[in-house]
Amino acid sequence: MVFLYDLTMSQIILRIVAALFYACLQGFLLAAILTLTGDPRPRQQGWLTLNPFRHLLVSGVFLTIAFQASWVQPPPYSPARTWFGRLRPLATILVSFALLLALVPLLDLARAPLHQMLPRTGGYAVLASIDTLQRVIIGAIAIGVLPFPGLLAGWALLAIFPRLAKRWRKLSGIGMAAAAILLVLGWFPDIKPLLAALRLV
């Protein structure tokens, strides 16, 4: 566990920036994939945007600062009667996770040109930002696959089992707290092997 008093101010700022970028990417991808698969609700309700504050959860920022993991507020989706429609949110999550994982090595490819273009101090800041964002992406995906209320996998379960939706939503706070407790207790899987496998440098 990383305690806040072990962090420098620059590390805290880097993690806040990473939380904003992650919220922007994950939230937009979820809304975009739902829209592309025929669900008009995210676009109609203003979720199809790159504005991170539309998708951001304050608790996700604190989680990023402490553990380099995060979560976002998922967009709404239209109720479905067919199994294809019910499985659409789950497929949306999996596709968004795959795209974000693919982004991790792509960010490594951007390191060298950005470092050459920017001043020395700015270049180091950019490299540190990329490294932090990569860690946050993988940490967020690792926590997002937990089928807890309030997390992305739990959000997908609402579509598959709509009769449980009302009760499940009431448990969102408990589910997110349970995930945070797993992190605090150190019972969360180590993301370092996956990070090492995906990174090019």
C-alpha positions in Angstrom: 0.0 0.0 0.0 1.2 3.5 -0.8 0.4 6.0 1.9 -0.2 9.6 1.0 2.6 10.9 3.2 5.1 8.9 1.1 4.2 10.9 -2.0 5.8 14.1 -3.2 3.7 16.9 -4.6 4.9 16.3 -8.1 3.8 12.6 -7.9 0.4 13.7 -6.6 0.0 16.1 -9.5 1.1 13.5 -12.0 -1.5 11.1 -10.7 -4.3 13.6 -10.7 -3.4 14.4 -14.4 -3.4 10.6 -15.1 -6.8 10.3 -13.4 -8.2 13.0 -15.7 -6.7 11.4 -18.8 -8.0 8.0 -17.8 -11.5 9.3 -17.2 -11.5 11.1 -20.5 -10.4 7.9 -22.4 -12.4 5.3 -20.6 -15.6 7.4 -20.4 -15.5 8.4 -24.1 -14.7 4.9 -25.2 -17.7 3.4 -23.3 -20.0 6.0 -24.7 -18.6 5.8 -28.3 -18.8 2.0 -28.4 -22.4 2.0 -27.1 -23.3 4.6 -29.7 -21.6 2.7 -32.6 -23.4 -0.5 -31.6 -26.8 1.2 -31.9 -27.5 2.6 -28.5 -28.4 6.4 -28.9 -28.8 7.1 -25.2 -25.1 8.0 -24.3 -25.1 10.6 -27.2 -28.5 12.0 -26.4 -27.6 12.5 -22.7 -24.2 14.1 -23.4 -21.9 11.3 -22.5 -20.2 11.2 -25.9 -17.5 13.7 -25.0 -13.8 13.9 -24.2 -14.5 16.2 -21.3 -13.0 14.2 -18.3 -15.3 15.9 -15.8 -18.3 14.3 -17.4 -17.0 10.8 -16.6 -14.9 11.5 -13.5 -15.6 10.4 -10.0 -13.9 12.2 -7.2 -13.3 8.9 -5.4 -11.5 7.7 -8.6 -9.1 10.6 -8.2 -8.3 9.7 -4.6 -7.9 6.1 -5.6 -5.4 7.2 -8.4 -3.4 9.3 -5.9 -3.1 6.5 -3.4 -2.9 3.3 -5.6 -2.5 4.3 -9.2 -5.9 2.7 -10.0 -9.1 4.4 -10.8 -12.8 4.1 -11.8 -15.2 6.2 -13.7 -18.9 6.9 -13.8 -20.2 4.7 -16.6 -22.7 6.2 -19.2 -26.4 5.2 -19.2 -27.6 2.6 -21.7 -31.0 1.8 -23.2 -32.9 -1.2 -21.7 -32.8 -4.2 -23.9 -35.2 -7.2 -24.3 -32.9 -9.4 -26.4 -29.8 -11.1 -25.1 -27.7 -9.2 -27.7 -28.8 -6.0 -26.2 -28.3 -7.2 -22.6 -24.7 -8.3 -23.4 -23.9 -5.1 -25.2 -22.6 -3.2 -22.1 -20.4 -6.2 -21.2 -19.0 -6.3 -24.7 -18.5 -2.5 -24.6 -16.4 -2.8 -21.4 -14.2 -5.6 -22.8 -13.6 -3.7 -26.1 -12.8 -0.5 -24.2 -10.3 -2.5 -22.0 -8.7 -4.0 -25.0 -8.2 -0.6 -26.7 -6.8 0.9 -23.5 -4.4 -2.0 -23.1 -3.3 -1.5 -26.7 -2.6 2.2 -25.9 0.0 1.2 -23.3 2.7 0.2 -25.8 1.6 3.0 -28.2 2.4 5.5 -25.5 5.9 4.0 -25.3 6.4 4.8 -29.0 5.6 8.5 -28.3 8.3 8.8 -25.6 11.3 9.4 -27.8 9.8 12.0 -30.2 8.2 13.9 -27.4 11.4 13.9 -25.4 13.3 15.3 -28.3 10.7 18.0 -29.1 10.3 19.3 -25.6 12.8 21.2 -23.3 14.8 19.0 -20.9 12.6 19.6 -17.9 9.4 19.4 -19.9 10.6 16.2 -21.5 11.2 14.5 -18.1 7.7 15.6 -17.0 6.1 14.1 -20.1 8.0 10.8 -19.6 6.9 10.6 -16.0 3.3 11.4 -17.1 3.3 8.7 -19.6 4.6 6.2 -17.1 2.0 7.2 -14.6 -0.9 7.0 -17.1 0.2 3.5 -18.2 0.1 2.3 -14.6 -3.2 3.9 -14.0 -4.7 2.3 -17.1 -3.7 -1.2 -16.1 -4.6 -0.7 -12.4 -8.1 0.7 -13.5 -8.7 -2.3 -15.8 -7.6 -4.7 -13.0 -10.1 -3.2 -10.6 -12.8 -2.7 -13.3 -13.2 -6.4 -14.0 -14.3 -7.1 -10.5 -18.1 -7.8 -10.6 -18.8 -5.5 -7.7 -21.7 -3.0 -7.6 -20.4 0.4 -8.7 -17.6 -0.9 -10.8 -17.6 -1.3 -14.6 -18.2 -5.1 -14.5 -21.0 -4.6 -12.0 -22.5 -2.0 -14.3 -22.6 -4.5 -17.1 -24.4 -7.0 -14.8 -27.3 -4.6 -14.5 -28.1 -5.1 -18.2 -27.8 -8.9 -18.0 -30.0 -9.1 -14.9 -32.3 -6.1 -15.1 -34.6 -7.3 -12.3 -31.8 -6.9 -9.8 -30.9 -3.4 -11.1 -32.6 -1.4 -8.4 -31.1 -3.4 -5.5 -27.7 -3.6 -7.2 -27.5 0.2 -7.6 -28.2 0.7 -3.9 -25.1 -1.4 -3.2 -22.8 0.7 -5.4 -21.1 2.4 -2.5 -20.5 -0.9 -0.7 -19.1 -2.5 -3.8 -16.6 0.4 -4.4 -15.7 0.4 -0.7 -15.0 -3.3 -0.9 -12.7 -2.8 -3.9 -10.9 0.0 -2.1 -10.4 -2.3 1.0 -8.9 -5.0 -1.2 -6.3 -2.4 -2.3 -5.7 -1.2 1.3 -5.1 -4.7 2.5 -2.8 -5.6 -0.3 -5.0 -8.4 -1.6 -5.1 -7.0 -5.1 -3.3 -8.8 -7.9 0.2 -7.4 -8.8 -0.1 -5.5 -12.1 3.7 -5.3 -12.6 4.0 -8.4 -14.8 1.2 -7.2 -17.1 2.8 -3.7 -17.3 6.2 -5.2 -18.1 4.6 -7.4 -20.8 2.9 -4.5 -22.5 5.6 -1.9 -22.4 8.1 -1.6 -25.2 10.8 0.3 -23.2 
